[in-house]
């Protein structure tokens, strides 16, 4: 096989492997921090999520934000080893996870889609079209 053919085949194989890798890891856009401005807008509007490290719905909620999650105002409610609830969550009467609290004092329990959060807060979602 010619050297140029080997190089071409190698490049194609690398591209296929990369594409498979991106598909297996989920939403590449979310992992790259594409929701940074949206997440920061939520925080700027005093939106916060109360949750627990062991809560599967909280983990799903965090995954929706991907690499932008660190910009969301998150309050951990569980003590280590699930030994009870933190004082702030007791004081705020948080009874289920996740619980979203909005600047008007309203709360929504359960996982919310990004579109739902956008509609509730007026924070714009980024356009994911190329």
Steps between C-alpha positions, in 0.01 A plus 500: 500500500626849415595739780232750395234228515617395848481860620151541354375177661655602833328840492164343416537245782589773749195701394273197543645423844455865607138502378422178686663641813288818486182297455585275795571790737167671443434863422830648391354851495394475865839363603678793340338767717262626232242574771735728700303819428168328566620354831651835603172673416315262732744582779479873427121473534536333844388158380639212701471126505490304823612141465685204646815330374330159511186610312477348149262774376749764620777326305281499189426869552870581529577305181263723302735792568814302420814706549291805593364348821760676714331833420165390648429602860477157663430424866600155627241379749641164605747444777784253434395134501137610461500579873227761477438838347704820519371783717436728205274240336319434827448876547381537139266199541638311202319167492591353162784509252562670277310812603540814293439834672436818302545867587126546555514237775322234297636147493478205265595152615637249254729508202433789261595518136719788388211635291276500810765691696536746213124564485474540878794741527529679167861379468575429135629164389781502245427406142657159440472527124824536310 
